[in-house]
């Protein structure tokens, strides 16, 4: 395929073949990510096409339903802090390790904030979730996010919650940072929040009064994984003042950048209950399960709920698999399979269950404690790390 003059004449791309640009784009959007990356090196017109917002969105839409996988941050050797990233293919259940070519330039092994549109957001700071990278594993590009704005203030830090996701049409990806500051014992914490926009390339502060009103009485535990669903980020928050420890879903609309709170559903159980938020068929889903269900126990159930129109909870199913503990829910694959993290023998397993609590696949991940395994949804894409200063990950 010969390289043309780098222009687009009459809707045709200068590649040596007289095909309209629309047809070339449609053909390329059907190819797997590795093939698309190869075409990017063929010519400047191909590179411009593949980096265009329309092509990036088209390729993502075409491959997201069939290409869902799970990214795992795991501790392979607790004696030497041997963290690794692994990827589970959601279609074949194949597991492969992912090297981090820029690891030598980091002061510690990165934490995963989230994964969205093929970009993985990494927290590479030593404290307070204050330094971030964006990494496209498929294209091997990495970019550094500018320094956050909320860093030095008079009250000392208490804890920081973060999240990473896109608005409803995937036109912008946002990184959210919520900071709780300590005050006197009898006072509620001071809370501030900021958002980094991928499209604008800068941080902005969310209205301080609105943030304080929404979050001062409801804490989001540091280190908790935020879930992106329906154009918003969602966390589980716990009421600070009341001894009942009421739980809420705290959400931030990534379009309007406004916070909201919804109580978790009435589970109809007096047992201590844990909750895990997740996306399900374009809605916010919630899994409720007994505390300490990671190991087999007398009480085994997982109730799945969805939040209809942002107000009303509806229970969609209840899984009660008998005497075999099914573990902790971590996500939903292809809107039909519940992905669980569970202990079986001396191994931590990642398992897929259908709606009847039957195991579809079961993968022994490693033989160290449960806390060492974190699971995130992932899909390959050509989404650019730009507008940051991006480099090839192999070059650091």
Secondary structure, DSSP 8 states (H G I E B T S, - for coil): -----S-EETTEESSSS--BHHHHHHHHHTS-HHHHHHHHTT-HHHHHHHHSHHHHHHHHHHHHTT--EEEEEEEEETTTTEEEEEEEETTT--EEEE--TTGGGSSS--EEEEEETTEEEEE--SSTT--EEEEETTTTEEEE----S----SS-EEEEEEEEEE-TTSS-EEEEEEEEE---TTS--EEEEEEEETTTTEEEE--HHHHHHHHTTEEE-TT---EEETTEEEEEEEESSSTT--EEEEEEETTT--EEEEE----S--S-EEEEEEEETTEEEEEEEETT-SS--S---EEEEEEETTTEEEEEEEE--TTS---EEEEEETTTEEEEEEEETTEEEEEEE-TTS-EEEEEEEESS-GGGEEEEEE-------TTS-EEEGGG-
